[in-house]
């Protein structure tokens, strides 16, 4: 496995910082998920996906569906980092007339493909999109980002069965297995293991990796895109909610976090103390940027 570039670690660090800064605007939010999912988003937007940040509706783009709409704060951070949204909008998060509402809505935000939040719907939409792209002979991939709580939904498994039946090898499902949902630990609400075996039984190519190990995440994305068969692909990412901020990692209930005002700055200071080392990238002419 090749080592990920320093730029991916830096992108994940900035995504976490952007999410914390947005959370501070409202004093609360789905911060645990944003911190835990940042490494996956960094690899998706800075390594795997084919995008044109200044043309978010470019027909040749890979589609990223945020099925778990409450992860919008994480997705906005990734879109800011990718250059789709200006950092200047960060302080409007969740405010009146903002393009960054607390739950993701396609009508408001550039780069937001669907209005998520009714859990279990993203993969259904993804199946339709992937079918449509195949009909148009468009080689783009559809990525469906979803939570482990959505595995409780029957519509998820109906979509999974449909994707395999239609041989949607352009569909990649990304599952955040953080074992947390609104009513408590996901496995206690409704046990879903053995996850890998279940997806495989539904006809999918399955990988399961540590979602906070950027090298493993990068390799999983690469393998999913390079696979030469007719199966849809799923990557199960085991993540730690609150990753990077120990006092948030350790909270017993961190599905929706209310943070005391001094703690926002404390969280940012902890991230800054662990900032990745600066990196230098070469441009197309081989000259240091």
C-alpha positions in Angstrom: 0.0 0.0 0.0 1.5 3.4 -1.0 1.7 6.1 1.6 -0.9 8.8 1.2 0.4 12.3 0.3 0.8 14.8 3.0 -1.8 16.9 1.2 -4.6 14.4 2.1 -3.7 14.6 5.8 -3.7 18.4 5.6 -7.1 18.3 3.7 -8.6 16.2 6.5 -7.2 18.5 9.1 -8.8 21.5 7.4 -12.1 19.8 7.0 -12.2 19.1 10.7 -11.3 22.8 11.4 -14.0 24.1 9.0 -16.6 21.8 10.7 -15.7 23.0 14.2 -15.9 26.7 13.1 -19.4 26.1 11.6 -20.5 24.3 14.7 -19.4 27.2 16.8 -21.7 29.5 14.8 -24.7 27.6 16.2 -23.1 26.2 19.4 -24.2 22.7 18.5 -24.4 20.2 15.7 -23.4 16.9 14.3 -19.7 17.6 15.0 -18.9 14.0 16.1 -19.8 12.7 12.7 -17.9 15.5 10.9 -14.7 14.8 12.8 -15.0 11.0 12.3 -15.9 11.2 8.5 -13.3 13.9 7.6 -10.6 11.4 6.4 -13.0 9.7 4.0 -14.2 13.1 2.6 -10.6 14.2 2.2 -9.7 11.2 0.1 -13.0 11.4 -1.9 -12.7 15.0 -2.8 -8.9 15.3 -3.2 -8.0 11.9 -4.6 -10.8 9.7 -5.9 -13.5 11.8 -7.5 -13.5 13.5 -10.9 -14.7 17.0 -10.4 -14.5 20.6 -11.6 -14.9 22.8 -8.5 -15.9 25.8 -10.6 -18.5 23.8 -12.5 -20.4 21.8 -9.9 -23.0 20.8 -12.4 -20.5 19.6 -15.1 -22.1 16.6 -16.8 -18.9 14.5 -16.5 -18.6 14.8 -12.8 -18.7 12.0 -10.3 -21.8 12.3 -8.2 -21.6 12.4 -4.4 -24.9 11.8 -2.7 -25.2 12.7 1.0 -27.9 10.3 2.0 -27.4 11.1 5.7 -28.4 14.7 5.4 -27.5 15.5 9.0 -23.8 15.1 7.9 -24.2 18.4 5.9 -21.7 20.2 8.2 -19.1 17.7 7.2 -20.0 17.9 3.5 -19.9 21.7 3.5 -16.4 21.5 5.0 -15.3 19.2 2.2 -16.9 21.4 -0.4 -15.1 24.5 1.0 -11.8 22.6 1.1 -12.4 21.5 -2.5 -13.1 25.0 -3.7 -16.7 24.5 -4.6 -17.9 26.9 -1.8 -16.1 29.9 -0.6 -14.7 29.9 3.0 -16.3 33.3 3.4 -19.7 31.5 3.7 -18.6 29.4 6.6 -19.9 31.9 9.3 -23.4 31.8 7.7 -23.9 28.1 8.6 -27.5 27.4 9.7 -28.5 31.0 9.5 -31.4 32.6 7.7 -30.8 32.9 3.9 -27.6 30.8 4.2 -26.6 28.4 1.4 -25.5 26.1 4.2 -28.6 24.9 6.0 -28.2 22.4 8.9 -29.5 19.5 6.8 -28.2 19.1 3.2 -30.5 20.5 0.5 -29.7 20.4 -3.2 -31.7 23.5 -3.9 -29.5 25.6 -1.7 -25.9 24.4 -2.0 -23.6 24.1 -5.0 -22.2 20.6 -5.1 -25.0 19.1 -3.0 -26.6 16.5 -5.4 -29.7 15.5 -3.3 -31.7 16.7 -0.3 -30.9 14.0 2.2 -32.0 13.4 5.8 -34.9 10.9 5.4 -32.5 8.0 6.1 -32.5 5.1 3.6 -33.3 7.2 0.5 -29.8 8.0 -0.8 -28.9 4.6 -2.1 -32.3 4.4 -3.8 -31.6 7.6 -5.6 -28.1 6.4 -6.3 -29.3 3.3 -8.1 -31.5 5.5 -10.3 -28.6 7.9 -11.1 -26.2 5.0 -11.8 -28.7 3.5 -14.2 -29.3 6.8 -15.9 -25.5 7.4 -16.4 -25.2 4.0 -18.0 -28.1 4.7 -20.3 -26.2 7.9 -21.4 -22.9 6.1 -21.6 -21.5 8.5 -19.1 -18.5 6.9 -17.4 -18.9 8.9 -14.1 -19.2 7.1 -10.8 -22.0 7.6 -8.2 -20.9 7.7 -4.6 -23.5 7.2 -1.9 -22.4 8.4 1.5 -24.6 6.9 4.3 -24.6 6.0 7.9 -24.8 2.6 9.6 -28.2 3.7 11.0 -29.5 3.5 7.5 -28.9 -0.2 7.5 -32.0 -0.5 9.7 -34.1 0.7 6.7 -35.7 -1.8 4.3 -35.3 0.6 1.4 -31.5 0.3 1.7 -31.6 -3.4 1.2 -34.1 -3.2 -1.7 -31.8 -0.7 -3.4 -28.8 -3.0 -2.7 -30.6 -5.9 -4.4 -31.6 -3.7 -7.3 -28.0 -2.4 -7.8 -26.6 -5.9 -8.0 -29.4 -7.1 -10.4 -28.7 -4.2 -12.8 -24.9 -4.8 -12.5 -24.2 -1.2 -11.5 -20.4 -1.2 -11.4 -20.5 2.6 -11.5 -22.1 2.7 -8.0 -19.8 2.9 -4.9 -21.5 3.0 -1.5 -19.6 4.5 1.5 -20.9 3.4 4.9 -19.9 5.2 8.1 -19.8 2.5 10.7 -19.5 4.6 13.8 -22.0 2.5 15.8 -24.0 5.5 16.9 -27.5 6.8 16.0 -30.0 9.1 17.7 -31.4 6.3 19.9 -28.0 5.0 21.0 -25.4 2.5 19.8 -26.5 1.2 16.3 -25.8 -2.4 17.2 -28.0 -2.2 20.2 -30.9 -0.4 18.4 -30.9 -3.2 15.7 -28.0 -5.5 15.3 -26.6 -5.5 11.8 -23.5 -7.7 11.9 -22.0 -9.5 10.0 -22.1 -6.5 7.6 -19.5 -7.6 5.1 -21.2 -11.0 4.7 -24.6 -9.4 4.2 -23.5 -7.0 1.5 -21.6 -9.8 -0.2 -24.7 -12.0 -0.1 -26.6 -9.2 -1.9 -24.1 -9.3 -4.7 -21.8 -6.5 -3.9 -18.0 -6.3 -3.9 -17.1 -5.5 -0.2 -14.2 -3.9 1.5 -14.0 -3.0 5.2 -11.3 -0.7 6.5 -10.4 1.7 9.2 -12.0 5.0 8.1 -9.5 7.1 10.1 -6.5 5.5 8.4 -6.0 7.7 5.3 -3.6 5.2 3.6 -6.3 2.4 4.0 -9.1 4.8 2.9 -7.1 5.8 -0.2 -6.3 2.2 -1.1 -10.0 1.2 -0.7 -11.2 4.0 -3.0 -8.6 3.0 -5.6 -9.6 -0.7 -5.5 -13.3 0.2 -5.8 -12.7 2.3 -8.9 -10.3 -0.2 -10.5 -12.4 -3.3 -10.0 -13.0 -5.1 -13.3 -16.3 -6.8 -12.8 -20.0 -6.0 -12.9 -20.7 -5.7 -9.2 -21.6 -2.5 -7.4 -19.1 -1.7 -4.7 -19.4 -1.0 -1.0 -16.7 0.3 1.4 -17.5 -0.1 5.1 -15.5 2.4 7.1 -15.1 1.9 10.8 -14.7 5.4 12.2 -14.4 7.1 15.6 -16.9 9.9 16.3 -15.1 13.1 17.4 -11.8 11.9 15.9 -8.9 14.2 16.6 -10.5 15.9 19.7 -10.1 13.5 22.6 -12.7 15.1 24.9 -15.3 14.7 22.1 -14.2 11.2 21.3 -14.9 10.2 24.8 -18.4 11.6 25.1 -20.9 8.8 25.7 -23.6 10.6 23.7 -22.1 12.3 20.7 -24.7 11.9 18.0 -25.7 15.6 18.3 -23.3 17.6 20.4 -23.9 20.8 22.4 -20.5 22.3 23.2 -19.9 24.9 25.9 -18.5 28.2 24.4 -14.9 27.8 25.8 -14.8 24.2 24.4 -14.9 25.3 20.7 -11.6 27.1 21.0 -10.2 24.3 23.1 -11.1 21.8 20.3 -9.5 24.0 17.6 -6.3 24.4 19.7 -6.1 20.6 20.1 -6.4 20.2 16.3 -3.8 22.9 15.7 -1.4 21.2 18.0 -1.6 18.1 15.8 -1.5 19.9 12.4 0.2 17.9 9.7 3.6 19.0 8.6 3.6 21.5 5.7 4.0 19.9 2.3 5.3 21.0 -1.1 3.6 19.8 -4.3 5.1 19.9 -7.8 3.2 21.5 -10.6 3.0 20.1 -14.1 6.4 21.5 -15.0 8.0 19.9 -12.0 8.6 23.2 -10.3 7.8 23.4 -6.6 4.6 25.2 -6.0 
